[in-house]
Amino acid sequence: MVAENTAKKTFSVTLRVWRQAGPAAPGKFVDYPASNVSPDMSFLELLDVVNDKLTIEGGEPIAFAHDCREGICGTCSCTINGKPHGPGEGIATCQLYMRTFADGDVIIVEPFRARAFPLVKDLIIDRSAFDKIQQAGGFISVRTGAAPDANSIPVPKGDADLAMDAAACIGCGACVAACKNSSAMLFVAAKVSQFALLPQGQPERDTRVLSMVAKMDELGFGSCTNQYECSAACPKLISHDFIARMNRDYLVASLKSAFAPASNASGGGAG
């Protein structure tokens, strides 16, 4: 009786998946029917099932990135039915469950599209541009190996909460994929703000924002036009208010750099 009830809950869908053997190879959508789909499956579990069938039949499995499958690692960068990470709010692809879809649905799956995120294969993209932005300024010179007592440096509760909200960014790239200009402003703003709001981030505050924004532009990300698709697609619901905060920091740092004495100008701005 239990098996019959379980069987009644399953349904069938068709995955229309972007297949591309490599960056220089031509790509196309290929349909893969999937039956006996459990509504409690995650989307990545469904891809596993489809790949198992492809392997048994001697086909080439669909290449997709994944790691934690808990909405933390940010590697499952799929656009599903035109939306980064698929329908839903505040979720990564691995947190999307098949109960979101109906029997007979055709689900279109493709990689995040952005010039700064070159395609590797099928649904896998290269997001190392984000690493380069963080390397440009996402560090602090304060000694972290001998951290002082947490209560020795007072931090206002509001600032601490905002810093934690910014630090929730997992660097998945959904903000870039959702933006019509492929802007990385939300990502950069989150990484800049998580330090700028805390005492430990003050020594490099000015040079950090100047360096990270410059690297973002160098890597080919587009401009922000305040459409807010970025925050709408963010799996951690990072607020676009952080972009305004970063713009203010950037303006202040630029003015300090422009009017700094010649001895300091070569250092990229006042510290």
C-alpha positions as a printed Julia matrix, in Angstrom:
271×3 Matrix{Float64}:
  0.0    0.0     0.0
  2.87   2.37    0.81
  4.57   1.58   -2.5
  1.38   2.37   -4.41
  1.01   5.73   -2.69
  4.63   6.53   -3.45
  4.21   5.57   -7.08
  1.23   7.91   -7.43
  3.31  10.84   -6.27
  5.94  10.51   -8.98
  5.72  12.33  -12.28
  7.6   12.91  -15.52
  9.44  15.92  -16.92
 11.72  16.68  -19.84
 15.06  18.36  -19.24
 16.18  20.55  -22.14
 19.86  20.88  -21.32
 22.59  22.97  -22.92
 25.35  20.63  -24.13
 28.74  22.0   -25.18
 31.92  19.93  -25.18
 34.2   22.89  -24.54
 34.64  26.66  -24.87
 35.42  26.51  -28.6
 32.93  23.77  -29.47
 29.43  24.48  -30.82
 26.63  24.07  -28.32
 22.99  23.06  -28.5
 20.02  22.11  -26.36
 19.31  18.39  -25.99
 16.12  16.9   -24.52
 16.28  14.23  -21.83
 13.02  12.69  -20.62
 12.92  11.79  -16.93
 10.21   9.57  -15.44
  9.4    8.44  -11.9
 10.55  11.8   -10.6
  9.99  12.18   -6.88
  8.71  15.6    -5.78
 11.19  15.41   -2.89
 14.2   15.16   -5.21
 16.49  18.15   -5.41
 17.24  19.39   -8.89
 20.81  18.12   -8.69
 19.56  14.69   -7.64
 17.46  14.63  -10.8
 20.58  15.45  -12.84
 22.3   12.53  -11.08
 19.47  10.2   -12.12
 19.58  11.41  -15.71
 23.37  10.97  -15.76
 23.12   7.45  -14.36
 20.8    6.54  -17.22
 23.09   8.18  -19.78
 26.08   6.28  -18.4
 24.28   2.94  -18.55
 23.23   3.64  -22.13
 26.78   4.57  -23.1
 26.1    8.28  -23.46
 28.09  11.28  -22.25
 26.9   12.44  -18.81
 25.87  16.06  -18.37
 28.74  18.0   -16.81
 27.62  20.19  -13.92
 29.37  21.63  -10.89
 28.42  20.74   -7.32
 29.98  20.3    -3.92
 28.19  20.82   -0.61
 24.61  20.55   -1.91
 23.54  22.61    1.1
 23.4   26.07   -0.47
 26.8   27.05    0.87
 29.49  26.39   -1.75
 27.91  28.37   -4.6
 29.19  26.07   -7.34
 25.85  24.84   -8.74
 25.55  27.71  -11.19
 22.61  26.74  -13.41
 20.02  28.94  -15.07
 16.69  27.13  -14.94
 13.77  28.33  -17.02
 15.53  31.64  -17.51
 16.32  32.36  -13.85
 19.64  31.81  -12.08
 19.16  28.89   -9.66
 15.61  28.47  -10.94
 12.21  29.49   -9.56
 12.03  30.3    -5.88
 13.56  32.89   -3.57
 16.68  32.65   -1.46
 17.82  29.26   -2.78
 20.72  27.84   -4.75
 20.19  25.22   -7.47
 20.85  22.41   -5.0
 17.98  23.68   -2.83
 15.46  23.64   -5.66
 13.09  20.69   -5.28
 11.16  18.96   -8.03
  7.84  19.64   -6.32
  8.25  23.11   -7.8
  7.45  21.64  -11.22
  4.41  19.87  -12.65
  3.94  16.62  -14.54
  4.89  17.05  -18.18
  6.92  20.23  -17.72
  9.78  20.99  -20.07
 12.59  22.45  -17.93
 15.26  24.47  -19.73
 18.7   24.22  -18.1
 21.73  26.23  -19.18
 24.89  27.67  -17.6
 25.21  31.19  -16.24
 25.85  33.5   -19.2
 28.47  36.24  -18.77
 31.63  37.16  -20.66
 33.6   37.16  -17.41
 32.39  33.6   -16.69
 33.69  31.6   -19.68
 32.08  28.24  -20.24
 34.13  25.14  -19.44
 31.72  22.37  -20.44
 27.94  21.92  -20.54
 26.7   23.58  -17.32
 30.12  24.32  -15.84
 31.55  27.83  -15.96
 34.83  29.36  -14.83
 34.14  31.79  -11.96
 37.79  32.44  -11.14
 37.19  36.12  -11.96
 35.56  36.38   -8.54
 38.71  34.96   -6.93
 40.82  37.58   -8.7
 38.59  40.39   -7.41
 38.94  39.14   -3.85
 42.69  38.73   -4.25
 42.89  42.35   -5.36
 41.8   43.65   -1.98
 39.78  41.23    0.09
 42.17  40.92    3.01
 43.06  42.64    6.26
 46.48  43.33    7.78
 45.25  42.95   11.36
 46.82  39.95   13.09
 44.17  37.26   12.91
 46.4   34.55   14.35
 46.22  36.16   17.8
 42.67  37.44   17.85
 41.78  39.59   20.88
 38.8   38.89   23.06
 35.59  39.51   21.14
 34.4   42.15   23.58
 37.62  44.19   23.59
 36.66  46.13   20.42
 33.11  47.49   20.69
 31.14  47.11   17.45
 27.6   48.55   17.2
 24.98  45.82   16.87
 23.66  47.32   13.64
 27.11  47.3    12.04
 27.79  43.76   13.17
 24.48  42.56   11.72
 25.13  44.31    8.4
 28.64  42.86    8.2
 27.23  39.38    8.73
 24.58  39.98    6.07
 27.29  40.98    3.59
 29.52  38.06    4.57
 26.67  35.66    3.74
 27.56  36.04    0.04
 28.71  32.66   -1.32
 30.1   34.03   -4.58
 27.87  31.87   -6.78
 27.57  34.46   -9.56
 23.77  34.52   -9.76
 23.87  38.32   -9.47
 26.04  38.5   -12.59
 23.9   36.04  -14.53
 20.69  37.89  -13.64
 22.0   41.32  -14.61
 21.43  42.44  -18.2
 24.89  44.05  -18.08
 26.59  41.12  -16.31
 27.54  43.46  -13.48
 29.37  42.11  -10.43
 28.51  45.11   -8.28
 26.48  43.17   -5.72
 29.24  40.61   -5.19
 31.96  43.26   -4.91
 29.8   45.44   -2.67
 29.2   42.53   -0.3
 32.89  41.66   -0.1
 33.9   45.3     0.4
 31.19  46.0     2.98
 31.84  43.0     5.2
 35.23  44.53    6.03
 34.33  48.22    5.81
 31.73  47.82    8.56
 34.18  46.37   11.1
 37.19  47.88   12.9
 39.51  45.18   11.53
 38.81  46.34    7.99
 39.7   50.0     8.43
 43.47  50.01    7.65
 42.89  48.97    4.01
 39.41  50.39    3.64
 40.22  52.94    0.93
 42.74  50.89   -1.04
 40.44  47.86   -0.85
 37.46  49.45   -2.55
 39.6   51.13   -5.21
 41.5   47.93   -6.0
 38.5   45.61   -6.08
 36.41  47.91   -8.27
 39.34  48.41  -10.64
 39.85  44.64  -10.92
 36.12  44.11  -11.51
 36.23  46.56  -14.43
 39.43  45.04  -15.79
 37.89  41.56  -15.89
 35.03  42.68  -18.13
 32.03  42.83  -15.83
 29.4   45.33  -16.92
 28.09  48.48  -15.26
 25.29  48.62  -12.7
 22.09  50.32  -13.88
 20.09  49.77  -10.66
 17.56  47.29  -11.99
 17.99  45.09   -8.88
 17.83  41.76  -10.71
 20.97  40.92   -8.74
 19.41  41.0    -5.29
 16.25  39.28   -6.58
 18.3   36.31   -7.81
 20.73  36.15   -4.87
 20.37  32.83   -2.97
 21.38  34.61    0.24
 19.12  37.63   -0.37
 22.02  40.1    -0.21
 20.49  43.59   -0.33
 21.31  45.95   -3.2
 21.7   48.62   -0.51
 25.28  47.39   -0.18
 25.95  48.74   -3.68
 25.06  52.26   -2.56
 27.26  51.8     0.51
 30.19  50.73   -1.68
 29.64  53.64   -4.08
 29.95  56.06   -1.16
 33.14  54.37    0.01
 34.51  54.46   -3.54
 33.79  58.18   -3.89
 35.45  59.0    -0.57
 38.48  56.85   -1.38
 38.8   58.41   -4.84
 38.74  61.92   -3.4
 41.34  61.03   -0.78
 43.54  59.54   -3.47
 43.15  62.56   -5.76
 44.03  65.07   -3.07
 46.64  63.0    -1.24
 50.2   64.4    -1.0
 52.56  63.17   -3.69
 54.3   60.88   -1.21
 51.03  59.02   -0.62
 49.52  59.16   -4.11
 51.67  56.31   -5.37
 50.18  54.06   -2.71
 46.74  54.18   -4.28
 45.09  56.42   -1.72
 45.1   57.14    1.97
 44.91  54.2     4.31
